[in-house]
Amino acid sequence: MCSRVTSLMLVLGLSIASAASAIAQQAQVPPPSPREAIERSKEAAAERARAMGPELKALRDEMTAQVGELRALVDKKVDEAGHKAMTYAIWAAVGFFALMVLASVLGGVIVALLFRRNRA
């Protein structure tokens, strides 16, 4: 008889436990609608974006500084190239002038020799 009472108590305990779990499952809040899930994900994304704000600002400032340095370097190289081109142009003009003077002197010598030959 003692074993029947313990078996009865065990079955009664298991049935109460299963009934309690069934009630707990039914009492759970139904899953949120898709719209609510989207709203929650939007809020979470906005919160993450606000948390990343200082990091993004620091990154933006760093990139701005690097772009500024790059622009300064490019401007410096452009100025150097301009000065070099101007120097080449001036030297080309001087060389052309010297060539014209040389041609003029050489032409004068040739003409003088021709006239001297004709007189002699």
Contact map, one row per residue, 1 for C-alpha under 8 A:
111110000000000000000000000000000000000000000000000000000000000000000000000000000000000000000000000000000000000000000000
111111000000000000000000000000000000000000000000000000000000000000000000000000000000000000000000000000000000000000000000
111111100000000000000000000000000000000000000000000000000000000000000000000000000000000000000000000000000000000000000000
111111110000000000000000000000000000000000000000000000000000000000000000000000000000000000000000000000000000000000000000
111111111000000000000000000000000000000000000000000000000000000000000000000000000000000000000000000000000000000000000000
011111111100000000000000000000000000000000000000000000000000000000000000000000000000000000000000000000000000000000000000
001111111110000000000000000000000000000000000000000000000000000000000000000000000000000000000000000000000000000000000000
000111111111000000000000000000000000000000000000000000000000000000000000000000000000000000000000000000000000000000000000
000011111111100000000000000000000000000000000000000000000000000000000000000000000000000000000000000000000000000000000000
000001111111110000000000000000000000000000000000000000000000000000000000000000000000000000000000000000000000000000000000
000000111111111000000000000000000000000000000000000000000000000000000000000000000000000000000000000000000000000000000000
000000011111111100000000000000000000000000000000000000000000000000000000000000000000000000000000000000000000000000000000
000000001111111110000000000000000000000000000000000000000000000000000000000000000000000000000000000000000000000000000000
000000000111111111000000000000000000000000000000000000000000000000000000000000000000000000000000000000000000000000000000
000000000011111111100000000000000000000000000000000000000000000000000000000000000000000000000000000000000000000000000000
000000000001111111110000000000000000000000000000000000000000000000000000000000000000000000000000000000000000000000000000
000000000000111111111000000000000000000000000000000000000000000000000000000000000000000000000000000000000000000000000000
000000000000011111111100000000000000000000000000000000000000000000000000000000000000000000000000000000000000000000000000
000000000000001111111110000000000000000000000000000000000000000000000000000000000000000000000000000000000000000000000000
000000000000000111111111000000000000000000000000000000000000000000000000000000000000000000000000000000000000000000000000
000000000000000011111111100000000000000000000000000000000000000000000000000000000000000000000000000000000000000000000000
000000000000000001111111110000000000000000000000000000000000000000000000000000000000000000000000000000000000000000000000
000000000000000000111111111000000000000000000000000000000000000000000000000000000000000000000000000000000000000000000000
000000000000000000011111111100000000000000000000000000000000000000000000000000000000000000000000000000000000000000000000
000000000000000000001111111100000000000000000000000000000000000000000000000000000000000000000000000000000000000000000000
000000000000000000000111111100000000000000000000000000000000000000000000000000000000000000000000000000000000000000000000
000000000000000000000011111110000000000000000000000000000000000000000000000000000000000000000000000000000000000000000000
000000000000000000000001111111000000000000000000000000000000000000000000000000000000000000000000000000000000000000000000
000000000000000000000000001111100000000000000000000000000000000000000000000000000000000000000000000000000000000000000000
000000000000000000000000000111110000000000000000000000000000000000000000000000000000000000000000000000000000000000000000
000000000000000000000000000011111000000000000000000000000000000000000000000000000000000000000000000000000000000000000000
000000000000000000000000000001111111100000000000000000000000000000000000000000000000000000000000000000000000000000000000
000000000000000000000000000000111111100000000000000000000000000000000000000000000000000000000000000000000000000000000000
000000000000000000000000000000011111110000000000000000000000000000000000000000000000000000000000000000000000000000000000
000000000000000000000000000000011111111000000000000000000000000000000000000000000000000000000000000000000000000000000000
000000000000000000000000000000011111111100000000000000000000000000000000000000000000000000000000000000000000000000000000
000000000000000000000000000000011111111110000000000000000000000000000000000000000000000000000000000000000000000000000000
000000000000000000000000000000000111111111000000000000000000000000000000000000000000000000000000000000000000000000000000
000000000000000000000000000000000011111111100000000000000000000000000000000000000000000000000000000000000000000000000000
000000000000000000000000000000000001111111110000000000000000000000000000000000000000000000000000000000000000000000000000
000000000000000000000000000000000000111111111000000000000000000000000000000000000000000000000000000000000000000000000000
000000000000000000000000000000000000011111111100000000000000000000000000000000000000000000000000000000000000000000000000
000000000000000000000000000000000000001111111110000000000000000000000000000000000000000000000000000000000000000000000000
000000000000000000000000000000000000000111111111000000000000000000000000000000000000000000000000000000000000000000000000
000000000000000000000000000000000000000011111111100000000000000000000000000000000000000000000000000000000000000000000000
000000000000000000000000000000000000000001111111110000000000000000000000000000000000000000000000000000000000000000000000
000000000000000000000000000000000000000000111111111000000000000000000000000000000000000000000000000000000000000000000000
000000000000000000000000000000000000000000011111111100000000000000000000000000000000000000000000000000000000000000000000
000000000000000000000000000000000000000000001111111110000000000000000000000000000000000000000000000000000000000000000000
000000000000000000000000000000000000000000000111111110000000000000000000000000000000000000000000000000000000000000000000
000000000000000000000000000000000000000000000011111111000000000000000000000000000000000000000000000000000000000000000000
000000000000000000000000000000000000000000000001111111110000000000000000000000000000000000000000000000000000000000000000
000000000000000000000000000000000000000000000000111111111000000000000000000000000000000000000000000000000000000000000000
000000000000000000000000000000000000000000000000001111111100000000000000000000000000000000000000000000000000000000000000
000000000000000000000000000000000000000000000000000111111110000000000000000000000000000000000000000000000000000000000000
000000000000000000000000000000000000000000000000000111111111000000000000000000000000000000000000000000000000000000000000
000000000000000000000000000000000000000000000000000011111111100000000000000000000000000000000000000000000000000000000000
000000000000000000000000000000000000000000000000000001111111110000000000000000000000000000000000000000000000000000000000
000000000000000000000000000000000000000000000000000000111111111000000000000000000000000000000000000000000000000000000000
000000000000000000000000000000000000000000000000000000011111111100000000000000000000000000000000000000000000000000000000
000000000000000000000000000000000000000000000000000000001111111110000000000000000000000000000000000000000000000000000000
000000000000000000000000000000000000000000000000000000000111111111000000000000000000000000000000000000000000000000000000
000000000000000000000000000000000000000000000000000000000011111111100000000000000000000000000000000000000000000000000000
000000000000000000000000000000000000000000000000000000000001111111110000000000000000000000000000000000000000000000000000
000000000000000000000000000000000000000000000000000000000000111111111000000000000000000000000000000000000000000000000000
000000000000000000000000000000000000000000000000000000000000011111111100000000000000000000000000000000000000000000000000
000000000000000000000000000000000000000000000000000000000000001111111110000000000000000000000000000000000000000000000000
000000000000000000000000000000000000000000000000000000000000000111111111000000000000000000000000000000000000000000000000
000000000000000000000000000000000000000000000000000000000000000011111111100000000000000000000000000000000000000000000000
000000000000000000000000000000000000000000000000000000000000000001111111110000000000000000000000000000000000000000000000
000000000000000000000000000000000000000000000000000000000000000000111111111000000000000000000000000000000000000000000000
000000000000000000000000000000000000000000000000000000000000000000011111111100000000000000000000000000000000000000000000
000000000000000000000000000000000000000000000000000000000000000000001111111110000000000000000000000000000000000000000000
000000000000000000000000000000000000000000000000000000000000000000000111111111000000000000000000000000000000000000000000
000000000000000000000000000000000000000000000000000000000000000000000011111111100000000000000000000000000000000000000000
000000000000000000000000000000000000000000000000000000000000000000000001111111110000000000000000000000000000000000000000
000000000000000000000000000000000000000000000000000000000000000000000000111111111000000000000000000000000000000000000000
000000000000000000000000000000000000000000000000000000000000000000000000011111111100000000000000000000000000000000000000
000000000000000000000000000000000000000000000000000000000000000000000000001111111110000000000000000000000000000000000000
000000000000000000000000000000000000000000000000000000000000000000000000000111111111000000000000000000000000000000000000
000000000000000000000000000000000000000000000000000000000000000000000000000011111111100000000000000000000000000000000000
000000000000000000000000000000000000000000000000000000000000000000000000000001111111110000000000000000000000000000000000
000000000000000000000000000000000000000000000000000000000000000000000000000000111111111000000000000000000000000000000000
000000000000000000000000000000000000000000000000000000000000000000000000000000011111111100000000000000000000000000000000
000000000000000000000000000000000000000000000000000000000000000000000000000000001111111110000000000000000000000000000000
000000000000000000000000000000000000000000000000000000000000000000000000000000000111111111000000000000000000000000000000
000000000000000000000000000000000000000000000000000000000000000000000000000000000011111111100000000000000000000000000000
000000000000000000000000000000000000000000000000000000000000000000000000000000000001111111110000000000000000000000000000
000000000000000000000000000000000000000000000000000000000000000000000000000000000000111111111000000000000000000000000000
000000000000000000000000000000000000000000000000000000000000000000000000000000000000011111111100000000000000000000000000
000000000000000000000000000000000000000000000000000000000000000000000000000000000000001111111110000000000000000000000000
000000000000000000000000000000000000000000000000000000000000000000000000000000000000000111111111000000000000000000000000
000000000000000000000000000000000000000000000000000000000000000000000000000000000000000011111111100000000000000000000000
000000000000000000000000000000000000000000000000000000000000000000000000000000000000000001111111110000000000000000000000
000000000000000000000000000000000000000000000000000000000000000000000000000000000000000000111111111000000000000000000000
000000000000000000000000000000000000000000000000000000000000000000000000000000000000000000011111111100000000000000000000
000000000000000000000000000000000000000000000000000000000000000000000000000000000000000000001111111110000000000000000000
000000000000000000000000000000000000000000000000000000000000000000000000000000000000000000000111111111000000000000000000
000000000000000000000000000000000000000000000000000000000000000000000000000000000000000000000011111111100000000000000000
000000000000000000000000000000000000000000000000000000000000000000000000000000000000000000000001111111110000000000000000
000000000000000000000000000000000000000000000000000000000000000000000000000000000000000000000000111111111000000000000000
000000000000000000000000000000000000000000000000000000000000000000000000000000000000000000000000011111111100000000000000
000000000000000000000000000000000000000000000000000000000000000000000000000000000000000000000000001111111110000000000000
000000000000000000000000000000000000000000000000000000000000000000000000000000000000000000000000000111111111000000000000
000000000000000000000000000000000000000000000000000000000000000000000000000000000000000000000000000011111111100000000000
000000000000000000000000000000000000000000000000000000000000000000000000000000000000000000000000000001111111110000000000
000000000000000000000000000000000000000000000000000000000000000000000000000000000000000000000000000000111111111000000000
000000000000000000000000000000000000000000000000000000000000000000000000000000000000000000000000000000011111111100000000
000000000000000000000000000000000000000000000000000000000000000000000000000000000000000000000000000000001111111110000000
000000000000000000000000000000000000000000000000000000000000000000000000000000000000000000000000000000000111111111000000
000000000000000000000000000000000000000000000000000000000000000000000000000000000000000000000000000000000011111111100000
000000000000000000000000000000000000000000000000000000000000000000000000000000000000000000000000000000000001111111110000
000000000000000000000000000000000000000000000000000000000000000000000000000000000000000000000000000000000000111111111000
000000000000000000000000000000000000000000000000000000000000000000000000000000000000000000000000000000000000011111111100
000000000000000000000000000000000000000000000000000000000000000000000000000000000000000000000000000000000000001111111110
000000000000000000000000000000000000000000000000000000000000000000000000000000000000000000000000000000000000000111111111
000000000000000000000000000000000000000000000000000000000000000000000000000000000000000000000000000000000000000011111111
000000000000000000000000000000000000000000000000000000000000000000000000000000000000000000000000000000000000000001111111
000000000000000000000000000000000000000000000000000000000000000000000000000000000000000000000000000000000000000000111111
000000000000000000000000000000000000000000000000000000000000000000000000000000000000000000000000000000000000000000011111
